[in-house]
Amino acid sequence: MKKDRKGKHVVEKEPNKLWFYLFVPLAVFFMEMVVMWHCFHKFMAWGVLYTFLFSVVFGLCIVFISSLFRRKGGHAAMVIMMLIVTLIMGTQAVYFTIFKTFTTLSQADMAGDAIGTFWRETLNGIWNTKWTLLVLFIPFLIIVFFGKRFHPDKRIGIVGAIALLLVIAIFQVGGTQLALANTQGVMSYRYVYNGELSPMLSVPRFGVLTTLRFEIRNNLLGVPSEKQSGKADEPDIPEETEKTDEPDIPEETVIEPTEEISVITEYDDNVLEIDFDALIAEESDDKIIDMHEYFRDREPTKQNEYTGIYKDYNLIWICAEGFSRYAVSEQYTPTLYKMANEGFVFDNFYNPIWYVSTSDGEYTTMMGLIPKSGVRSFSYSGDKYMPFGFGHMLSPLGYTCRAYHNHTYDYYGRDRSHPNLGYDYKALGRGLDVKKTWPESDVEMMEKTVPEYINDAKFHTYYMTVSGHLEYNFGGNAMSSKHKAEVQPMLDAGYSEAAAAYVACNMEFDQSMKYLIDQLQAAGKLDKTLFVISGDHYPYGLEKSQMEELLGSEFDEDFEMFRTTLIIWNSQMEPTHVEKYCSSLDVMPTILNLLGVEYDSRLIMGQDILSDSPALIEFNNKSYITDLGRYNSRTDEFIPNEGVTVPEGYAADMLKYVTDEFSYSAKILENDYYAKVFKHE
């Protein structure tokens, strides 16, 4: 019993236990809703319910742990746990502000790099999320200053502990069973709850903390293959559609060349001589047998009139940081404009963002595979057998194969992934001596590297540029600052600083292309060189309104934000328009077909854009676009194209097909599958 200042005994008022048990669960739910609104500006009705149920579980777990201590210790424990929850919520909000997606535990080891190399971007992301962060910290501050008042002085008893655990179990089991019972729509809540990790799907449906639980579950226990492929969820995906069925999409002519090309009616499949039946007979692992059956039964793409038209040409392949259609300007980036409009002109090319930003963008483009969620796929591939790396494929054909990057050598683990693709890899800090600025100069990279290969008989050079990196301003971006005077007319015309700075830093990339072309021309190599340029992701360093400034019109964030430019150009080409819907996943097999290099189209997820295969674009939340329409997983709605007839069950069939591609693409990495197919030790 406490005494007052006069020494008299004072009877303490017993804290309100109801408030003690209710506040933290409601605080967790409140923070979840704040993050959802910050990221999506709307709520999903069922998503609010499930998030509430699982917020109660997390909140009561915090209450339970703190109740194991007396008031002082329990309050301290509650403060620590609520701080952790608040930081998790705040981190995801800031990350989404910068990258328009969510981070995962696998990226935690890059926090030091983010704070060190990209501290300006990190601070800018925090600043742009400041009001959300302030709101998120309100429950934590209430706990800090007032939590001790409603925390019981005594530890919870055995009966109370059992009762509290029972309540937690009821909410957890109840929420889980309700989610599993919800099989409505094309992409049901059961599908997301049971499936592979996809934060863009699970956060708006179940919340940030439950998504974190999914990641821990999947990393520790894995996800049963029947759940990943949809085979366990018959209400979601009709059972009559086998996993290897091609969607019923009518074929159509999508390539309209301006020059006459000889017509051939029969083309061979793009396949290698792989005896999958023999591999199945020799295999004892059911998972690998399942993969053999899946890839054996996939429909290959066929060769076409463009197969081998650039056979034995030099290849310069560039994944350009932040490159997009907004960077292509006849006035400010004339070289890129020329290349984009005088080669293959892809009218419907999309570059979806993936889980690990630039690294996954590179992986998707270079490997023709969908990245595995929850890991850094390219770095993860560094100790796997990757026979379709262009260094491995072109070196036996007499090419010298080099890769360059004008930023830190080992960032994103490129020191492991790129040599593993058969490249002689150099970057800042190892083999490439460029001035360390932020970002570094693409022009300087070309000046330092072109002499290394330009006199080779036949070469393939891959570049990952950095000059187009955010932030887009004239104070923290050395390349934007370098070209500020040249974009002054944009500023005078009323464009935002960010929009003008984005164009300015891409002027550096444009000038690096001019330098490269001029050098090849002088060496007599230009006419026999094929250029391929695409971005790693859309310029998420710009606000949507700033992108619309540059585009000159509005667009939706679900699909058209990712519509962009793919450049495939040779100096002797005539403009060739390609109307087919395609994406960054399709770049790698398209290049192989143009070069006439043998590969097996069944073993990659992308498809040759110039083939007669049905169009398909897949997004990280499993939305998709086909010739018949587009499915928006966020709204669970399929929107048919005008004037087309969509077969019954088509949207669900396609979702199953897309899900299989996600699942088996991840399994290639998980199981080092290529090594098993090609018996590589």
LUMMI-582046 format. One line per 5 residues: their letters; for each residue x, y negated, z of C-alpha. Coordinates in Angstrom, 3 decimals, always signed. Each point is the difference from the previous one (the first is absolute). Last residue first. Layout:
A> X/Y/Z; ...
***
This chain:
EHKFV> +27.206/+31.339/-61.127; -2.154/-0.613/-3.067; -2.450/+2.707/-0.991; -1.711/-2.317/-2.512; -3.439/+0.359/+1.553
KAYYD> +1.323/+0.377/+3.543; +2.296/-3.015/-0.236; -2.874/-2.009/-1.492; -2.077/+0.796/+3.069; +2.175/-1.563/+2.658
NELIK> -2.883/+1.057/+2.274; -1.025/-3.341/+1.507; +1.017/-1.955/-3.073; -2.022/+1.995/-2.525; -2.710/+0.330/+2.643
ASYSF> -0.598/-3.755/-0.090; -0.737/+0.160/-3.734; -2.216/+2.989/+0.698; -2.183/-1.968/+2.400; -0.280/-3.266/-1.899
EDTVY> -0.708/+1.807/-3.279; -2.516/+2.245/+1.747; -1.785/-3.023/+1.409; -0.219/-1.553/-3.470; -1.640/+3.144/-1.421
KLMDA> -2.353/+0.178/+2.976; -0.904/-3.650/-0.439; -0.604/+0.653/-3.693; -2.453/+2.760/+0.749; -1.756/-2.214/+2.559
AYGEP> -0.411/-2.850/-2.509; -1.084/+2.392/-2.785; -2.765/+1.692/+1.980; -2.512/-0.536/-2.779; +1.705/-1.017/-3.225
VTVGE> +0.493/-3.752/-0.583; -1.511/-1.440/-3.169; +1.820/-3.060/-1.271; -1.420/-3.333/-1.225; +1.624/-2.258/+2.595
NPIFE> +2.628/+1.714/+2.075; -1.344/+1.903/+2.981; +0.477/-1.371/+3.541; +0.602/+2.769/+2.535; -0.591/-1.116/+3.596
DTRSN> +1.486/+1.096/+3.322; +0.369/-3.667/+1.015; +3.680/+0.242/+0.909; +0.408/+3.039/-2.235; -0.788/-2.067/-3.093
YRGLD> -0.454/+2.327/-2.973; +0.476/-1.421/-3.471; -1.592/+0.704/-3.346; -0.254/+2.479/-2.853; +3.483/-0.332/-1.479
TIYSK> +1.444/+0.464/+3.471; +0.830/-2.224/+2.982; +0.674/+1.260/+3.526; -0.425/-0.743/+3.690; +2.019/+2.486/+1.950
NNFEI> +1.099/-2.517/+2.668; +3.482/-0.096/-1.537; -1.392/-0.654/-3.465; -0.273/+2.405/-2.948; -0.297/-0.975/-3.665
LAPSD> -1.276/+2.607/-2.461; -0.436/-0.013/-3.768; -0.740/+3.298/-1.711; +2.970/+1.566/-1.830; +0.409/-0.933/-3.671
SLIDQ> +3.656/-0.897/+0.481; +1.430/-3.530/-0.143; -0.290/-0.527/+3.749; +2.023/+3.136/+0.705; -1.383/+1.304/+3.266
GMILR> +0.816/-0.540/+3.650; -0.443/+2.793/+2.528; +3.158/+1.959/-0.749; +0.556/+3.756/-0.316; -2.584/+0.635/-2.718
SDYEV> +1.729/-2.433/-2.374; +3.003/+2.293/-0.276; +2.940/-1.782/-1.582; +1.822/-0.083/-3.325; +1.469/-3.356/-0.957
GLLNL> -1.360/-1.552/-3.211; +1.045/-3.483/+1.092; -3.557/-1.294/-0.416; -1.343/+3.035/+1.865; +2.407/-0.473/+2.885
ITPMV> -0.917/-3.684/+0.215; -3.720/+0.808/+0.205; +0.683/+2.668/+2.631; +1.658/-2.621/+2.274; -2.485/-2.841/-0.496
DLSSC> -3.184/+1.903/+0.867; -0.010/-0.481/+3.781; +0.400/-3.730/-0.621; -3.541/-0.029/-1.361; -2.192/+0.668/-3.003
YKEVH> -3.380/-0.902/-1.513; +0.325/+0.436/-3.761; -0.159/-3.146/-2.126; +3.474/+0.266/-1.489; +0.953/-2.796/-2.378
TPEMQ> +3.059/+0.451/-2.213; +1.969/-3.142/-0.868; +2.638/+0.834/-2.663; +3.207/+1.441/+1.313; +3.575/-0.657/-1.162
SNWII> +1.155/-1.775/+3.180; -1.226/+2.838/+2.175; -2.541/-0.443/+2.730; -1.944/+1.831/+2.700; -1.278/-2.682/+2.374
LTTRF> -2.744/+0.771/+2.519; -2.051/-2.971/+1.140; -2.597/-0.241/+2.769; -3.320/+1.082/+1.440; +0.437/+0.581/+3.728
MEFDE> -2.177/-2.882/+1.190; -2.541/+1.266/-2.509; -0.934/+3.049/+2.059; -1.155/-0.538/+3.584; +0.992/-3.642/+0.352
DFESG> -2.399/-1.337/-2.619; +1.042/-2.691/-2.474; -0.355/-3.760/-0.466; +1.336/-1.913/-2.978; +2.978/-2.075/-1.125
LLEEM> +2.500/+2.794/+0.586; +2.509/-2.240/+1.738; -2.572/-1.652/+2.230; -1.685/+3.358/+0.547; +3.272/+1.283/+1.414
QSKEL> +0.031/-2.970/+2.362; -3.593/+0.669/+1.088; +0.882/+3.632/+0.740; +2.832/-1.140/+2.248; +3.475/+0.596/-1.322
GYPYH> +2.635/+2.122/+1.741; -2.029/+2.978/-1.171; +1.604/-0.414/-3.414; -1.331/+3.236/-1.593; +2.155/+3.062/+0.525
DGSIV> +3.275/+1.518/-1.210; -0.324/-1.851/-3.277; +0.442/+1.323/-3.525; +2.652/-0.283/-2.690; +1.047/+2.568/-2.629
FLTKD> +2.517/-0.989/-2.669; +1.049/+2.269/-2.889; +3.428/-0.585/-1.536; +1.051/+0.887/-3.558; -0.720/-3.443/-1.474
LKGAA> +1.849/-1.679/+2.873; +3.311/+1.863/-0.224; +1.981/-2.154/-2.473; +2.222/-1.303/+2.810; -1.169/-3.589/-0.519
QLQDI> -3.632/+1.131/+0.039; +0.536/+1.997/+3.157; +1.533/-3.035/+1.691; -2.810/-2.272/-1.153; -2.627/+2.451/+1.214
LYKMS> +1.619/+0.228/+3.439; +0.347/-3.766/+0.334; -3.612/-0.511/-1.050; -1.124/+2.631/+2.493; +1.958/-1.703/+2.788
QDFEM> -1.636/-3.264/-1.025; -3.433/+1.522/+0.513; +0.985/+1.340/+3.415; +1.176/-3.455/+1.043; -3.196/-1.474/-1.425
NCAVY> -1.775/+2.452/+2.278; +1.251/-2.057/+2.945; -1.598/-3.116/-1.491; -3.339/+1.644/-0.854; -0.411/+1.059/+3.614
AAAAE> +1.140/-3.428/+1.211; -2.697/-1.678/-2.115; -2.741/+2.213/+1.443; +1.305/-0.416/+3.569; +0.325/-3.780/-0.303
SYGAD> -3.607/-0.270/-1.135; -0.748/-1.144/-3.534; -1.133/-3.615/-0.325; +1.265/-0.947/-3.457; +3.032/-1.723/+1.493
LMPQV> +0.896/+3.244/+1.767; -0.233/+1.880/-3.281; +2.038/-2.681/-1.787; +2.674/+0.454/+2.720; +0.531/+3.577/-1.154
EAKHK> +3.442/-0.682/-1.524; +1.087/-2.158/+2.925; -0.720/+2.845/+2.417; +2.132/+2.549/-1.855; +2.755/+0.500/+2.579
SSMAN> -2.445/-0.526/+2.865; -2.111/+2.890/-1.220; +3.137/+2.133/-0.231; +1.195/-0.953/+3.492; -3.347/+0.772/+1.632
GGFNY> -0.390/-1.376/+3.531; -0.462/-3.709/-0.693; -1.542/-0.136/-3.456; -2.896/+2.336/+0.721; -1.146/+3.438/-1.054
ELHGS> +1.181/+2.307/+2.721; +0.135/+2.469/-1.703; +2.215/+1.954/-2.356; +0.303/-0.879/-3.692; +3.802/-0.143/+0.075
VTMYY> +0.232/+3.613/+1.239; +0.550/+2.272/-2.996; +0.035/+3.806/-0.072; +1.935/+0.845/-3.130; +0.370/+3.292/-1.904
THFKA> +2.558/+0.411/-2.775; -0.033/+2.743/-2.628; +2.920/+0.072/-2.374; +1.191/+1.353/-3.327; +3.393/-0.598/-1.580
DNIYE> +1.110/-2.095/+2.960; +1.210/-3.508/-0.824; -2.829/-1.744/+1.872; +0.461/+2.130/+3.100; +2.227/-1.730/+2.570
PVTKE> -0.019/-3.377/-1.788; -3.752/-0.320/+0.763; +0.510/+0.276/+3.761; +1.454/-3.253/+1.333; -1.801/-2.405/-2.339
MMEVD> -3.235/+1.933/+0.403; +0.195/-0.185/+3.793; +0.833/-3.726/-0.227; -3.145/-0.599/-2.028; -2.096/+1.970/+2.490
SEPWT> +1.178/-2.333/+2.779; -0.359/+0.999/+3.646; -3.021/-0.864/+2.122; +1.055/-1.263/+2.375; +3.678/-0.539/-0.657
KKVDL> +2.889/+2.438/+0.083; +2.112/-0.725/-3.061; +0.322/+3.071/-2.172; +2.709/+2.659/+0.277; -1.584/+3.275/-1.021
GRGLA> +1.940/+3.142/+0.968; -1.257/+0.460/+3.521; -1.225/-2.921/+2.073; -2.472/-1.271/-2.566; -0.936/+2.879/-2.250
KYDYG> +1.516/+2.784/-2.069; -1.416/+3.380/-1.022; +1.550/+2.469/-2.444; -3.333/+1.639/-0.667; -1.013/+3.659/+0.043
LNPHS> -3.328/-0.339/+1.780; +1.651/+0.903/+3.322; +2.307/-2.982/-0.515; -3.186/-2.126/+0.157; -1.618/+1.547/+3.061
RDRGY> +2.875/+0.100/+2.486; +1.599/-3.451/-0.322; -3.526/-1.221/-0.738; -0.899/+0.669/+3.633; -2.566/-2.814/+0.147
YDYTH> +2.961/-2.412/+0.249; +3.241/+1.911/-0.444; +1.798/-2.273/-2.470; -1.359/-3.340/+1.169; -1.239/-2.183/-2.858
NHYAR> +0.996/-0.321/-3.645; -1.059/+3.505/-0.998; +1.668/+2.067/-2.694; -0.427/+3.448/-1.548; +2.295/+1.674/-2.530
CTYGL> -0.396/+2.870/-2.452; +2.512/+0.631/-2.777; -1.991/+1.754/-2.699; +1.236/+3.027/-1.947; -3.165/+2.099/+0.008
PSLMH> +1.104/+1.890/+3.122; +0.026/-3.382/+1.819; -3.580/-0.790/-1.052; -2.036/+2.376/+2.156; +2.092/-0.048/+3.166
GFGFP> +0.420/-3.774/-0.036; -3.682/-0.344/-0.853; -1.082/+1.764/+3.162; -2.289/+2.789/-1.145; +2.143/+2.653/+1.676
MYKDG> -0.664/-1.340/+3.513; +1.357/+2.619/+2.422; -0.617/-1.365/+3.487; +2.549/-1.636/+2.325; -0.754/-3.589/-1.067
SYSFS> -3.725/+0.683/-0.477; -0.775/-1.285/+3.501; +1.607/-3.335/-0.921; -2.345/-0.247/-2.971; -3.027/+1.185/+1.978
RVGSK> +0.330/-2.342/+2.958; -2.412/+1.925/+2.208; -3.580/-0.342/+1.262; -1.709/+0.385/-3.364; +1.794/+2.053/-2.617
PILGM> +0.703/-1.987/-3.135; -1.908/+0.905/-3.193; +2.376/+1.388/-2.612; +1.117/-1.241/-3.419; +3.576/-0.006/+1.311
MTTYE> +1.331/-3.410/-0.983; -3.231/-1.998/+0.183; -1.436/+1.604/+3.121; +3.326/+0.000/+1.814; +0.729/-3.632/-0.847
GDSTS> -3.396/-1.134/+1.274; +0.442/+2.217/+3.047; +3.253/-1.800/+0.793; -1.420/-3.453/-0.699; -2.958/+0.228/+2.388
VYWIP> +0.034/+3.078/+2.152; -3.645/+1.106/-0.203; -0.832/-0.641/-3.617; -1.046/-3.052/-2.003; -1.782/+0.713/-3.241
NYFND> +1.679/-1.193/-3.220; -2.668/-0.153/-2.694; +0.288/-0.051/-3.806; -3.111/-0.744/-2.041; +1.148/-2.013/-3.026
FVFGE> +3.322/+1.789/-0.419; +1.835/-1.874/-2.733; +2.719/+2.231/-1.438; +2.588/-2.375/-1.353; -0.349/-3.614/-1.150
NAMKY> -2.257/-1.428/+2.701; +1.694/+1.029/+3.242; +3.504/-0.336/-1.448; -0.647/-3.511/-1.279; -1.629/-1.122/+3.251
LTPTY> +2.861/+1.488/+1.998; +2.449/-1.999/-2.089; -2.126/-3.163/+0.182; -0.224/-0.118/+3.796; -0.976/-3.631/+0.718
QESVA> -1.883/-1.155/-3.098; -1.254/+3.260/-1.529; -0.861/+1.226/+3.474; +0.103/+3.494/+1.482; +0.449/-0.187/+3.786
YRSFG> -3.740/+0.159/+0.732; -0.126/+3.297/-1.929; +2.021/+1.552/+2.791; +3.550/+0.452/+1.270; +0.338/+0.092/+3.796
EACIW> +3.457/+1.602/-0.196; +0.691/+1.293/-3.488; +0.353/+3.730/-0.626; +2.173/-0.066/-3.083; +0.776/+2.747/-2.499
ILNYD> +2.662/-0.565/-2.626; +0.109/+2.960/-2.377; +2.445/+0.486/-2.869; -1.670/+1.685/-2.937; +0.741/+3.701/-0.665
KYIGT> -3.663/+0.716/-0.847; -2.047/-3.194/-0.182; -2.755/+1.389/-2.255; +0.259/+3.245/+1.976; -3.715/+0.560/+0.514
YENQK> -1.925/-3.026/-1.237; -2.292/+1.938/-2.340; -0.991/+2.248/+2.882; +1.186/+2.631/+2.439; -2.715/+1.541/+2.074
TPERD> -0.747/-0.444/+3.669; -0.168/+3.093/+2.153; -3.244/+1.279/+1.585; +0.796/+1.310/+3.459; -0.399/+3.751/+0.457
RFYEH> +3.623/+0.886/+0.643; +0.381/-3.008/+2.287; -2.821/+1.119/+2.283; +0.903/+3.677/-0.055; +3.627/-0.695/+0.864
MDIIK> -1.138/-2.317/+2.792; -2.274/+2.679/+1.496; +2.843/+2.510/-0.174; +2.204/-2.517/+1.801; -2.484/-0.336/+2.844
DDSEE> -0.557/+3.770/+0.151; +3.713/+0.655/+0.551; +0.898/+3.456/-1.324; +1.180/-1.005/-3.479; +1.362/+2.370/-2.670
AILAD> -3.350/+0.696/-1.661; -0.882/-3.686/+0.042; +3.293/-0.927/-1.658; -0.643/+2.653/-2.670; -3.452/-1.437/-0.632
FDIEL> +1.480/-3.516/-0.137; +2.323/+0.937/-2.842; +1.411/-3.445/-0.816; +1.030/-0.727/-3.586; -0.344/-3.770/+0.069
VNDDY> -3.132/-1.950/-0.862; -1.024/-3.090/-1.974; -2.559/+1.781/-2.151; +0.576/+0.199/-3.737; -1.815/-2.213/-2.488
ETIVS> -2.407/+0.865/-2.789; -1.775/-2.553/-2.202; +2.981/-2.052/-1.087; -0.679/-3.440/-1.472; +2.925/-2.033/-1.304
IEETP> +0.181/-3.418/+1.649; -1.073/-3.257/-1.615; +0.863/-3.148/+1.927; -2.333/-2.107/+2.110; -0.529/+2.790/+2.455
EIVTE> -3.422/+0.395/+1.684; +0.300/+2.523/+2.772; -3.108/+0.990/+1.940; -1.608/+2.574/-2.238; -2.625/+1.760/+2.047
EPIDP> -0.414/+3.170/+1.977; -3.141/+0.410/+2.091; +0.653/+0.524/+3.694; -1.204/+3.189/+1.675; +2.594/+0.116/+2.751
EDTKE> +2.722/+2.621/-0.472; -0.588/+3.069/+2.121; +2.987/+1.173/+2.013; -1.543/-0.330/+3.448; -3.107/+1.839/-1.061
TEEPI> -3.243/-1.933/-0.257; -2.883/+2.317/+0.917; +0.629/-0.761/+3.658; -1.335/-3.530/-0.262; +2.150/-2.470/+1.951
DPEDA> -1.285/-1.675/+3.161; -2.466/+2.651/+1.162; +2.690/+2.654/-0.662; +2.537/-1.502/+2.359; +2.466/+2.815/+0.654
KGSQK> +1.173/+0.082/-3.609; +0.627/-3.762/+0.007; +3.595/+0.280/-1.047; +1.323/-1.347/+3.272; -2.391/+2.028/+2.068
ESPVG> +0.813/+3.265/-1.727; +3.673/-0.796/+0.359; -0.224/-0.121/+3.784; +1.431/-3.330/+1.216; +3.285/+0.101/+1.872
LLNNR> +0.275/+0.706/+3.710; +2.543/-2.518/+1.259; +0.072/-2.487/-2.854; -3.702/+0.371/-0.770; -1.052/-0.415/+3.617
IEFRL> +2.316/-2.974/+0.576; -1.310/-1.666/-3.143; -3.625/+0.715/+0.886; +0.555/-1.428/+3.494; +1.365/-3.196/-1.553
TTLVG> -3.136/-0.142/-2.158; -2.024/+0.427/+3.185; +1.816/-2.991/+1.482; -0.568/-2.225/-3.039; -3.709/+0.636/-0.413
FRPVS> -2.311/+2.787/-1.118; -1.618/-1.018/-3.289; +1.784/-3.252/-0.901; +3.330/+1.478/+1.207; -0.489/+3.439/-1.590
LMPSL> -0.107/-0.831/-3.700; +2.819/-2.530/-0.277; +1.873/+2.052/+2.593; +0.097/+3.092/-2.236; +1.321/+3.024/+1.862
EGNYV> -1.087/+3.299/-1.514; -3.569/+1.090/+0.516; -2.252/+1.061/+2.849; -1.260/-3.412/+1.132; -0.064/-1.407/-3.541
YRYSM> -2.047/+2.877/-1.433; -2.260/+0.110/+3.031; -0.721/-3.700/-0.456; -1.201/+0.833/-3.481; +1.522/-0.985/-3.315
VGQTN> -2.691/+0.531/-2.652; -2.813/-0.842/+2.389; -1.309/+1.686/+3.124; +1.894/+2.760/+1.781; -0.276/-1.429/+3.517
ALALQ> +0.005/+3.133/+2.158; +3.772/-0.126/+0.425; -0.217/-3.588/+1.240; -2.802/+0.822/+2.432; +1.974/+2.998/+1.234
TGGVQ> +3.105/-2.088/+0.576; -1.871/-2.771/+1.795; -1.754/+2.477/+2.269; +3.177/+1.912/+0.719; +1.875/-3.172/+0.926
FIAIV> -2.900/-1.675/+1.822; -0.804/+3.145/+1.971; +3.672/+0.685/+0.737; +0.496/-3.490/+1.419; -3.120/+0.404/+2.157
LLLAI> +1.309/+3.351/+1.281; +3.369/-1.550/+0.745; -1.746/-2.663/+2.080; -2.029/+2.584/+1.925; +3.069/+2.131/+0.654
AGVIG> +1.920/-3.046/+1.228; -2.885/-1.096/+2.220; -0.256/+3.427/+1.584; +3.752/+0.155/+0.545; +0.126/-3.457/+1.496
IRKDP> +1.054/-3.195/-1.741; +2.749/-1.849/+1.782; -1.015/-2.648/+2.474; +0.037/-3.786/-0.342; -2.447/-0.007/-2.876
HFRKG> +0.922/-2.329/-2.926; -2.502/-2.832/-0.364; +2.141/-2.775/+1.421; +3.247/+1.408/-1.373; -1.237/-0.543/-3.528
FFVII> -0.443/-3.762/+0.353; +3.225/-1.583/-1.209; +1.643/+2.792/-1.996; -3.222/+1.762/-1.035; -1.508/-3.270/-1.265
LFPIF> +3.227/-0.707/-1.863; -0.174/+3.403/-1.696; -3.630/-0.526/-0.978; +0.861/-3.392/-1.611; +3.096/+1.248/-1.866
LVLLT> -1.943/+1.089/-3.082; -1.567/-3.462/-0.321; +3.414/-1.658/-0.054; +1.262/+2.548/-2.510; -2.934/-0.670/-2.313
WKTNW> +0.672/-3.723/+0.199; +3.715/+0.461/-0.685; -0.271/+2.337/-2.999; +1.521/-2.444/-2.489; +2.682/-0.868/+2.545
IGNLT> +0.799/+3.657/+0.645; +0.311/+0.638/-3.738; +2.248/-3.045/-0.367; +2.175/+1.235/+2.835; +0.332/+3.398/-1.642
ERWFT> +0.713/-1.510/-3.408; +2.712/-2.193/+1.485; +1.439/+2.924/+1.982; +0.378/+2.101/-3.120; +3.618/+1.088/+0.340
GIADG> +0.228/+0.241/+3.771; -3.534/+0.361/+1.377; -1.123/+2.217/-2.849; +3.257/+1.914/+0.062; -0.354/+0.624/+3.715
AMDAQ> -3.595/+1.145/-0.452; +1.074/+2.523/-2.626; +0.056/+2.877/+2.471; -3.709/-0.542/+0.602; -0.795/+0.900/-3.608
SLTTF> -0.801/+3.631/+0.707; -2.418/-1.126/+2.708; -2.283/-1.515/-2.621; -0.727/-3.437/-1.437; -3.290/-1.237/-1.357
TKFIT> -0.831/-1.596/-3.365; -0.333/-3.505/-1.398; +3.794/-0.484/+0.234; +0.441/-3.258/+1.908; -3.329/-0.459/+1.758
FYVAQ> -0.330/+3.759/+0.373; +3.298/+0.123/+1.858; -1.108/-2.846/+2.271; -3.299/+1.722/+0.856; +1.709/+3.369/+0.451
TGMIL> +2.560/-1.510/+2.356; -2.701/-1.791/+1.989; -1.993/+3.174/+0.551; +3.073/+1.966/+1.072; +1.157/-2.905/+2.181
TVILM> -3.403/-0.174/+1.689; -0.009/+3.731/+0.667; +3.500/-0.160/+1.499; -0.948/-3.020/+2.130; -3.112/+1.836/+1.169
MIVMA> +2.157/+2.915/+1.117; +2.448/-2.217/+1.888; -2.748/-2.058/+1.695; -1.892/+3.156/+0.980; +3.106/+1.503/+1.574
AHGGK> +0.663/-3.198/+1.951; -3.617/-0.088/+1.214; +0.245/+3.604/+1.083; +3.211/-0.648/+1.914; -1.505/-2.928/+1.901
RRFLS> -3.429/+1.534/+0.547; +1.017/+3.513/+0.907; +0.994/+2.399/-2.738; -1.778/+2.846/-1.824; -2.649/-2.543/-0.992
SIFVI> +2.439/-1.518/-2.517; +0.155/+3.275/-1.922; -3.778/+0.398/-0.031; -0.635/-3.605/-1.034; +2.400/+0.341/-2.944
CLGFV> -1.714/+3.251/-1.003; -3.336/-1.791/+0.411; +1.060/-2.585/-2.578; +1.222/+2.573/-2.505; -3.222/+2.010/+0.247
VSFLF> -2.219/-3.092/-0.001; +1.838/-1.200/-3.100; -0.801/+3.386/-1.583; -3.741/-0.537/+0.422; +0.166/-3.653/-1.077
TYLVG> +2.051/+0.817/-3.099; -2.543/+2.641/-0.930; -2.897/-2.440/+0.297; +1.737/-2.903/-1.748; +1.042/+2.279/-2.853
WAMFK> -3.566/+1.191/-0.436; -0.980/-3.561/-0.839; +3.140/-0.884/-1.969; +1.192/-3.430/+1.094; +1.001/-3.046/-2.018
HFCHW> +2.855/-2.431/-0.489; +2.286/+2.928/-0.907; +3.301/-0.636/+1.766; -0.849/-2.641/+2.609; -3.454/+1.468/+0.531
MVVME> +1.407/+3.453/+0.607; +2.711/-1.346/+2.307; -2.550/-1.932/+2.104; -2.301/+3.018/+0.119; +2.781/+2.194/+1.353
MFFVA> +0.857/-2.650/+2.583; -3.590/-0.093/+1.269; -0.145/+3.796/+0.180; +3.151/+0.027/+2.134; -1.452/-2.721/+2.248
LPVFL> -3.285/+1.911/+0.333; +1.891/+3.111/+1.099; +2.111/-2.149/+2.387; -2.928/-1.860/+1.592; -2.400/+2.847/+0.686
YFWLK> +1.640/+2.110/+2.693; +1.246/-2.851/+2.179; -3.191/-2.014/-0.516; -2.010/+2.956/+1.276; +2.382/+0.323/+2.939
NPEKE> -0.806/-3.502/+1.281; +2.811/-0.607/+2.433; -0.682/+0.542/+3.730; +0.052/-3.325/+1.847; +2.772/-0.087/+2.533
VVHKG> -0.964/-0.482/+3.617; +2.198/-2.727/+1.451; +1.795/+0.312/+3.323; +0.923/-3.310/+1.562; +3.607/-1.140/-0.011
KRDKK> -0.745/-3.644/-0.729; +1.284/+0.318/-3.567; -2.351/+2.953/-0.650; +0.704/+3.567/+1.021; -0.240/+3.128/-2.174
M> -1.400/+3.367/+1.050
***
